Amino acid sequence: MTKTQNTNKYRDLEERTTEFAKRIIRLCKALPKSSINFPLINQIIRSSGSVGANYREANEAVGRKDFIHRLRIARKEAKETEHWLSLIEEANTDFKDKMANLFQETKKYAIFCRQ
């Protein structure tokens, strides 16, 4: 893979993680306002946004160890987001179909960030 292809791959994932966080925000805006959903929404917005933020930081790392460390944090945030999605799904069964693709996306990030 050439340096340009590699750079494009990283930039594509940066855009993809940003779009993922936006999709989470749109989901959260559509959820019913309830005492159960408020804390779940707060948590998932934080963790989903953190996936992309930490991935970007990894791309700007000053060395290999720093890169790996930040990538691992992005992976942890993806797994945390999957956890919150599961709880939101439990509290809002009507939204299960809308969330299936989001679950798949979190699994892809966790796999990619393991490398």
N, C-alpha and C positions, 0 to 999 in steps of 0.2 A: 504494500500500500504506500503510495507516495505521501509526502508531507502535506500536500494540498488536500488529498482525499482524507487523510487523518484529521486535519483541521476541520474540514467540512463535517465529518462524522461527529466531532465534539460540539460544533456549533449547532448541528441539527438536534442533538440531544439537549442542548441548552434551551433551544426553542420548544422542544417537545415537553420538557419538564415545566416550563413556564405555562404552556397551554394546559398541561395536566392540572396545575394549581388553579388556573382560571376555571376549568371544568368543575373542580371541587367547589369553588366559590359559587358557581351557578347552581350546583346541586344544593348547597347549603341555603341559598336564597329561596329555593323552592320548597324546602322542608317546612312543615308546620312549626309555628312558634310555640314552644312548650318548655316546661322546666327541665325535661329530659334532654331535649335537643340543644338547648343553649350551651351547656358545657361540652357536649360532643362536637358541636360546630366550632367552638373556640379551639379545641384541641386539633381537629383535623385540618383547619385552615393553617394553623402554625406548622404542623408536620409536613403537609403537602407542599407548602411554600419553601420549607427548609430543604426538601429534596433538591430542588433546582439551585437554591442558593449555595448549598454545599458542593454540588457538582461544579458550579461555576468557580468556586474557590479552589477546587481540586485542579481545574484546568489552568489556574494561575499559580499553582504551587511552586515553591522555590527549589524543590528537590523531589526525588522519588519517594522518600519516606513521608514527606508532607503530602504528596499526591495521594498515596495509598491511605494515609490517615483520613484525609478529607473525603475520599471516595467511600471509605467504610462508614463515615458519619452519614453520608447521603444514603447509603444502603440501610442503615438503622432507621433513618427517617422514613424511608419507603415502607419498611416493615411496620413501623409505628402507624403510618397512614393506613395500611391494610387493617390493622387492629381497630382503628377508629371507624373505618368504613364498615367493618363487621358489626360494631355496636350500633352504628346508625341504621344499618340494615335491620337489625333486630328491633329497633325502636320504631322503624318506619317501613313495614313490610310492603306497603304500596309502591315503594321506590326501588324494589329489588331489581327489576329489569333495567332501570336507568343506571344502576350501579355496577352491573356485570362487567362492562368494559373498563371501568375504573379499577376494579380488582385485578383484571388482566394486566393493566398498565403498571400497577405497583409491583407485581411479580416480575415483570420485565426489568424494571429498574433494579430490583434486588439482585437479579441474576447478573445484569450488566455490571453493577458496581462490585460484584464479588470478584471479577476478573482482575 
